[in-house]
Amino acid sequence: MAFYHSLSDQIHGYNKNIKLSFTANIITQIGMGIFMVIYNFYIRELGLSNSVNGQVISMTSLATAIILVPAGLISDRFGRKKVIFYGIIISGILLLLRSLVDLHEPLVILAFAGGLSMAFLQVSGIPWMAENSTAEQRVNLFSLHFALLTGANVVGNLLGGFLNDAFSLFFNDLNSIRFTLIIGAVIFIMGAFPAAKFQEMPRKKESSSKKRRIFSEISWKNEGVKMIVLFAGAQLMIGFGAGLVIPYLNLYFADRFGAPTSAIGFIISLGQAATALAMVIGPLVAKKVGEVKAVVFLQLSSLPFLLLTAFAEHLWIAALGFLFRQALMNAANPIQSSLMMSKVDDSVKGLANSVNQMVFNLGWALMGPVSMGIVLKYGSYWGYAYVFLITSVLYLIGSTYFYLVFRRFVPEKAKPSAVKAV
């Protein structure tokens, strides 16, 4: 009850923009959760190969990587409300088109366009919430924000699996998937209604001399920029590894074990719940061993479970390995982000966040076709086993690099930043 009252008091303390933002994020994440849990199956049901799935993931991530930094600058220039509102509308329309198109080239083009539009939402959400909160509110605000996003995604994953199975009782497989995707896209677009009610906060105009000073600080001589590059190196390795397996987990459970979409949706949603739990695990480990060692310890601890998933011959063993890997690996994310934010100046924090997300998406873009090519060549057992094994090696390299580069760093108290599941 004490926790409930504390949480209730926090929510009542947030302004109208924050509450509307919660609503918009919940709606869009439910829609996206429905869409993403079965979209890979849609491509397969069209009669296209797994390599097309790889191309779609690759082009989406490549587009996001290309546009992230310009998107952040556009968001700064034109205001968060406009960028978020039009970002939801355009992204939702593209999701709707992706649910209807059935040809190879248009699917890839729409995936690229979707990656561009989603990047604007990705870079605007956290700054919007920061601009509408006080420094004292932000730690709890970002934690609640992430929990709500994860919970909404869990609902979407579950709903997507069950809707598809329900439609399959009345329609063929292709149409049941298509109807489910359309519902997900429509729900996503509905998130624009609360976003339309946002009230743009007055922005302080910076003098031209201050702008010149900020841009002059973005050079290799700036210690913060060096940190951005060093952190990007570690994130790139993790992005390469994650890009091999994370986008195709639904295909993995379907191909190797013949799991129905409802079961896959349930497993993926449990993984999202494990990610939320990881937000509690991480700080506890960091308090005991320090932040750098905590990142390395958690990432390395996930590797045995990744290998367990790679070679599992039973669905429940694979699901168990997936859940523990998900929790342990993602427990390191906020700690790593906090370390990065503590080592860069305020003038380059936005750049640091954009670059970090850009290199991660670059890893997904480059490894998508590689992953599906390996599975296509070696089959549903050894293909996925090799992919997971390569991922474990990349994670090991990334963790080792992170420890060697940052083991002597003593972080200052930092603000939280957005993280992405790996």
C-alpha angles and dihedrals in degrees: 000000000000090000091048093051091047091051092046091051091050093052092048088052094059119093126245093265092058093049091048089048090054090053094048092047093049092051095046093045092052089052093046091046090055092047101045099045092065106020093097088057090052091059091048093047089055086065094253122137128252088255088070089056087054092050092049093051091043096051093045092053093041091054091049092049092050097049103036098093095042088045090056091051092048090049089052092048103044102028134261097259095061093043094049095043096048090038090059093046096048094041091049093050090050091051088052092051091047088056092056106036115091104178125098102234097044090049091056093044092050090048089055091048090048091053090053094050096044090053090067090057091044095057098038104050101072096041089049092054092043091053090052098049141059125247090252092055100048103081092055092035095057092044091052090044092055092045091052092048091050093046092049091049090051090053090048094049092050093044092048093054095045095044091053093049090047093050090048089067089067106023139039119270096263096051094043090055092044093051090049091050091050091052090051091050093048092050089049091053090051087068087075091072096070089037089058088061094057114122112218111233118232108264125217113239114229120219118244090245091056091049090051090049092051093050091046088057091059096087137107089260088066110093091214092058090052088053091051091055093046093049090046090058092058093043092051092058091048090047091053090052095044092047090060097058117008099071091049104044091110090054090047093056091044098045100043101035105018090235117178119243092253091057091045091050090051093050093047090048090052086053090055089050089051088053090055090049088051089065087068096042096052100061091046091056091044091055091055103043106015129262101276094047090045092057092049094042094050095045093048091045089059094058098079089053091048089054090046089057091046095059102028117131097188126063096228092053091049091048091049092050091047093052096049092044090049093051097044098043095046093045086073095054102080091042091053091046091048090052091052093049090049093055100050131070121249090250092065102031092101090049090049092052093048095047092047092053092041096057091044091054089045088059090053091047095053098041100045097084091040092057096050091042091057092048091047091052101042103029136237097308109036093027093060091037091058092045093052090045092053089048091054090052092050091048089050091051092047093049093047091049091049092052095046094048101040106026093107096047119112107201124218122224105289141194117244122254138195118282135193127217116257 
